[in-house]
Amino acid sequence: MPRILFATIGGLLGFALYVVAILALADALYPLHWALQGLFFLAAGTLWVFPAKWLLFWAARYRPGRASRK
């Protein structure tokens, strides 16, 4: 399976699992003050970027034997 296809499928599945986990945690945090909920959603909305960045760089990594991209 090509690396980009694997990264696409893995990224979509991973993001879907992340959303489900965040929503489950959000239900548990519902009774808390609105400011704490806001901080939680700010963090949750930002933290998905780091694994996504790693996955994108991994999928686009230069492979020997191919023409260089400029």
N, C-alpha and C positions, 0 to 999 in steps of 0.2 A: 504494500500500500504506500503510495507516495506520501512524503512527509507533510506536504501542505494539506492533503485530504485528511490525514490523521489528525493534524492540528485543528482543522475546522470542526471535525466531528467531536474530538475531545474537548475543544473549547466550548462548543454549544452545549454539550452534555454537562460539562463542569459548571458553566454559568447557570444552567437550569437548576442543578443541585444547590448551587450557592444561593440562588433566589429562594428556593424552598427552605433552606436552613435559616436564612435571614428573616423570612416571614414567620417561621416557627418561633424564633427568638423574639421577634417583635410582638407576637401575641403574649409572650411571657412578660414583656416589659410594658405592656399596656397600662397597668395601674400606676406606673411611675410618673413623675412630673414631666410636663411637656418639654422642658429644656433638656432633660436627660434622654428623652426619646429623640429629640433633634440631634444631639451629639451621637447617639447610636446610629441613626440613619446617615449622618454625615460620614462617620467612619465606615459604615457598611457600603455606602455608595462610592467610597474612594478605594477601599482595600482590594476590590476585585481587579484593579488596574495592574497590580504587580504580577500576579500569575499570568494575566493576559499578555503583558509585555514580554515575560519570559517565553511564553508559548509562541508569540509572533517572531521573536528573534530566533528561536530554535527552528521554526519552520522555514525561515528565510536565510538560514545560515549558508554560507558559501560552501559549495561542494567541489572538491578537486575534479578536474577533467571537464568542467563546464566553462563556458566563456564568462569572463568577469563582467559584472554589471557596473556601469559607470554613470 
